[in-house]
Amino acid sequence: PLMGYLARPASVESAPIVLVCHENRGLTAHIQDVTRRFAKAGYVSLAVDLVSRQGGSAAVGESGVPGALGNIDPDQFVADFLAGWRYLQGQPFAQADRVGMTGFCFGGGVTWLMAARMPELRAAVPFYGPPPPLEEVPNIQAPVLAVYGGLDGRITGTIPSIEQAMLDNNKVYQKLIYPNADHAFNNDTGSRYNAEAAKDAWAQTLAWFESYL
């Protein structure tokens, strides 16, 4: 059994889906909060706990989650999110054919990977995530809005290669780079939180999903 955190709008009978992938600290209170924000914006939102088999993020603890994730095959992350989506296919409140995904840091990388391996995905917004293997870019069907912090050199250094691969394969791709923001700038519980960048990135994310979901 997989663990997760599910939030949905209170005022509508059914809504499109946004899958949310946590950072490498696991399914924290912050990620739960982000999931609720999507519900308030009108989406059924599901964050899957990718250390479910190890007892779940709360049991493993934030300090232990990175190591646990590092010992899991990335194929398992894809399979777990596909399982979460299949679960929602059976729920009357979810419009399962209208599905998008976002994720942060480690979760941004998983979002990229899902874009390459889930052809049903309609939109993806990876936040400062490492790109997928470039040979998998031709498989991407979802329009991708890639969000970066300008001070995050490790991740921004990957932009030229993934951008060229997306363009070469005629993919719908847009990037946002916030010059004064660092890695994890969207996390309002962390030391690198940048309120101005986070506010704009959230608005851009909702606009992306509004366009494609």
C-alpha positions, -999 to 999 in steps of 0.1 A, spaced: 0 0 0 11 35 -8 7 65 14 -2 100 2 -20 132 9 -51 141 -10 -69 174 -11 -99 184 -33 -122 213 -38 -152 214 -15 -174 233 -39 -173 212 -71 -184 177 -79 -154 168 -100 -121 186 -110 -89 180 -130 -59 165 -112 -26 179 -102 -1 154 -89 25 168 -65 60 154 -58 77 162 -26 113 174 -21 140 150 -8 128 156 27 96 136 20 59 143 24 63 172 48 37 196 62 49 221 36 41 197 7 7 190 23 1 227 24 10 230 -13 -14 202 -21 -42 221 -3 -33 252 -22 -41 234 -54 -74 222 -40 -83 257 -32 -74 267 -68 -99 241 -81 -79 209 -85 -79 174 -71 -44 172 -58 -25 141 -47 10 140 -32 24 105 -32 48 95 -4 77 79 -22 91 63 9 58 45 17 75 11 15 100 22 42 71 32 65 63 67 52 80 101 55 68 106 91 83 73 102 116 77 84 121 113 95 132 142 74 169 135 80 165 99 68 144 104 37 172 116 14 191 84 20 160 63 16 152 79 -17 187 74 -29 183 37 -25 151 35 -47 152 29 -84 137 60 -102 114 36 -121 97 30 -88 89 67 -84 72 67 -118 53 35 -109 41 50 -77 27 81 -93 11 61 -120 -5 41 -92 -17 73 -76 -33 84 -108 -49 50 -113 -64 54 -78 -79 87 -88 -94 72 -120 -118 53 -97 -129 84 -78 -160 103 -89 -146 136 -78 -115 134 -102 -115 141 -139 -87 116 -145 -81 124 -181 -71 160 -172 -40 154 -152 -9 176 -146 20 174 -123 44 196 -104 73 189 -80 101 206 -62 138 200 -61 141 161 -61 104 162 -70 111 185 -99 133 158 -113 106 132 -108 81 156 -126 105 157 -156 107 119 -155 70 115 -154 66 139 -184 89 116 -203 72 84 -192 35 92 -188 20 101 -222 -13 110 -206 2 139 -187 -13 171 -200 10 196 -183 41 196 -162 57 223 -140 90 211 -125 105 235 -100 144 235 -101 145 198 -110 173 180 -129 161 170 -164 154 135 -176 178 115 -198 179 135 -230 172 104 -251 138 103 -234 128 139 -244 111 127 -277 86 108 -255 74 140 -237 39 149 -247 30 174 -219 38 211 -223 65 219 -197 70 251 -177 104 247 -160 110 270 -130 145 279 -118 163 300 -93 191 321 -109 214 315 -79 210 277 -82 240 270 -104 239 232 -102 204 231 -117 205 261 -140 236 246 -156 214 219 -170 191 244 -188 210 247 -222 209 209 -228 173 203 -219 161 234 -236 179 225 -269 165 189 -267 129 202 -261 133 226 -291 149 200 -313 119 177 -307 93 205 -312 80 203 -276 60 230 -259 85 244 -234 89 276 -214 114 284 -186 112 309 -158 144 320 -141 142 342 -110 176 359 -109 177 366 -71 163 332 -60 181 301 -50 173 264 -50 141 256 -30 130 293 -31 93 282 -31 96 265 3 82 290 28 95 269 57 131 270 45 160 294 48 161 301 10 125 311 7 120 340 -17 85 354 -12 85 375 -44 97 347 -67 74 322 -50 43 344 -55 50 349 -91 59 313 -98 27 302 -81 7 325 -104 25 312 -134 20 276 -124 -18 281 -120 -19 299 -154 0 270 -170 -25 244 -156 -54 267 -165 -42 267 -201 -36 230 -205 -58 212 -180 
